[in-house]
């Protein structure tokens, strides 16, 4: 996916695929000796070893968002960095601004007052590269076992557009300005108390006494409010803003009252906020005083890391063919055998199988404690996945495959920032961990396939993926907020191309290429992904030499681990 500054994401549409249909129809309608294998799956012939290498590239810059506006729920595609962006950055994104905002609302008597640090727009393009290396071994004609170990790399393109715009607040004034002001203010009020005590000692009902006491009470209240703001605030109203003028006016009113009773030692101006610039904005998520303390939101190109080791077993439960296939020739894998249509008896060929996969959690989960963008990297947890697969082909020319997966994840203890989904810069959590129970997922894919030549097949993929909401348990009072917007549904479409050939020495090889793009979805934080996948399989006969069932040349399209 391109960097945001290099232009919008271009997603290959369905229309180019439709334009291919005129070229594909002759392969269906013209007579000829079509052969090969259209039904895909994880079964390998008995005595054969298949080595697989696959490369998966997933990229996205948008998500299927969910938010509330004006009391209504809005579901639409939104930029990936939406929860880190704001037209008026304040307590909606930065929790450190909430306390200052609350104190100023009380001081001004205005419940609608909001700090505004400026306009921010975070543009992100996330990428995940995943390269599994694996093998499958045909133990019996009906049983195949295998294992796969992936290497994973994450990459993030980031661009921040910050505009001060109509900002009314900035960084709180430094201690070098606050301390002299507060000291001078406090000393002036102490001097005023002495003067007012003298005035009231003569006649407490005198107007000068009453006015002096009122001025002193107002000055003490304002001094206390400013002390609380200066002591806790990391943001403060700017000079020239409505709130800045209001505060300065209140200080000037006290200064005038002091001058009226002869106290002229209070001359220090009220220090106000410092406008943000890009460097100051970048520091908001790094410097601990701002309450977030994470990594800078910038480009990232992580190192390759090991993912989760998978072990699996597949059982063929049904294999209906018009007639038994011819035995493979010397040095050939069973999948490479070409049986002319006129010799195969025509008709339908049906296969059905089941499989189970155990993911051992050998990878490392994403460090969401320091990273503010959840890249949906599902590593470091133990999963169990059940699978049913199979399909049908007719005359070895047209086929339809299906693949259904259901996964259950085990709980995992992690450290997370606790906050609602729209608070992108949620506060850094205490050392306590939370128990994360990922939601179960269901995925199914349906792939009509066309055999264009004895070696080349193309399939059109429809995939649906859904995941239940995650659950979290911990000591934080609002830990339930972590479960919000973790449900996900995605429907995608794409194309799958496979080519079978031979290498020198008679070793068969199967090459495959796939592309998919998410067309619709829901959930809130569900990525709108594009996916490119390519790989190859090599076959070796280890034992046996008699008749073997045809190998399923390659896994059905998909098989990449779902997000989260």
C-alpha positions, 0 to 999 in steps of 0.5 A: 500500500502506498504511503498516504502522501504518494496517493490513495490506495488503488484496489483492483476492482471486479470489473477487470475480472469480468473483462476476462470472461470472454477469454475464459468462455472458449475454454469451457465451450470448445471440445478438447482433452481437458485434464488435471485436478480442480479440487484442492485440499491438504491431502497428499498421496500415501508415501509422498512428501510435499514441501510448501513455501508461501508468501502472504502480503496483507496491506490496508489503510482503511477500516470498517468503522463504528462510531456514535454521532449525535446519538446515532450509530454510524457504520462506514469505511474510515481511515485507519488513523481515525481514532488518532485524528481530530478536528479539535484535539483535546480530551476526546483523544488525549486523556491528559487534557481531561483534568484541565478541561474539567477544572476550567469548566468549573472555573468558567461555569461553562460545561461546554468548554473544550480544550482545542490543541489544533487539528490532526490527521494521521494517515497510515498504511499498514503492511504485514508480510508472512512467509510460512515454510511447511511440509505435508506427508501422506502417511496413509491414503486417507491420512496426511500430517504436516507442520508449518512455521511462519516468519512475520514482518510488520511495516507501517507508513505514517504521515501526520498533518498537524494544523494549529487552526483554531487552537485555544490551548497549548503546552502549559507554561514552564515552571520557570514562569509559573513559580515567580508568578505564583510567589508574587501573587501569594506575597501580594495577597499576604500584604493585602491581608495586613492592609485590610485588617487595618481597615476593618479594625477601625470599622468592619461595616465601612465600605472599604473593609467590605470591598477589601474582604470581597477582593481578598476572597476573590483573589484567594479563590483564583490563586487556589484555582491557578495553583491547581491548574499549574500543578496538574495541567500539561495543557493551558489556554493560549494567549488571545484565546477566549479562555486565556483572555478570561483568565488574564482578565480575572488576574487583572481584576485582582491586581486592580483591587490590590492597587486600590488598597495600596498594594502595588507589588503584584506586577507579574503577567499571567503565564499562558500556554505555548502553542504546539508545533510539530516537534511538540506534538510528537512529544505528546506520546513519548514524554511521560508527563503527558500520561501516554508514554509510548513509541513515536507515531512514525514510520516503522519497518520491524525485523522479521520475527518467528510466528506461531508453529502449526501442526496439523492432520487431515483425513479424507472421508470421501473420494468418489470418482467415475473410475480409478485413476491410472497409476503414476509413471516412474518419478511422477507425483500422483497429482501430475498424472494426466488422464484424458477426458475420454478415458476418465469416464467423464462425470462428477468427481467428489471429495470431502475431508476434515482436518485439525490444526494446533497453533503452539503460540511460539510467536510474540504478540504485538506490543500494544502497550507502546504502539498505538495502532493495533495491526491485528497481528495474531501471534503468541497464543495457542489456537485450535482450528477445525476444518472441513474441505472438499469440492466437486469437478466435472469432466476435469474442466469445471470445479467448485471447492469449499473450505470451512474453518472454525477456531478457538483461541486460548486465553493470554495474559497481556498488558494493555492500555485501558480506554474506549476505542476512540481514545487513540492515545489511551493512558499508559496502564499500571504494571498489572496485566489483563487476561485476554480471551480472543473471540472464536472465529468462523471462516468459509471460502467458496471457489469456482474453478476453471481448467484453462489448459492441462497445467493452468487453472483459475478460480474466483474466490468468495470468502467470509470471515467473522469473529466474536468479541474478545473478552478481558478480565483484570483489576482496572475498573473500565477493563470492559472497554477493551472488548468494544469494537472487537467483533469483526465481519469481513467479506472479500472476493478475489482470484486464485491461479495455479500452474502445474509443471515439472522440474528437471529430474521429474520432480513435479512442482505446483505454483500458485498466485492469489489476490483478494480484497475486502468488499464489505465488513463491520465491527469498528476496528476491522481492517479493510485489507487487500491480500496478495499470496503466492507460493510453490509446492514440491513433491517427493515419493518416499515409499510405495509405488503402486496405485495412489489417489491423486494428490490435492495439488495445493491448499485451497485459496486462503489458509492464512491465519485470520486477524487478531 
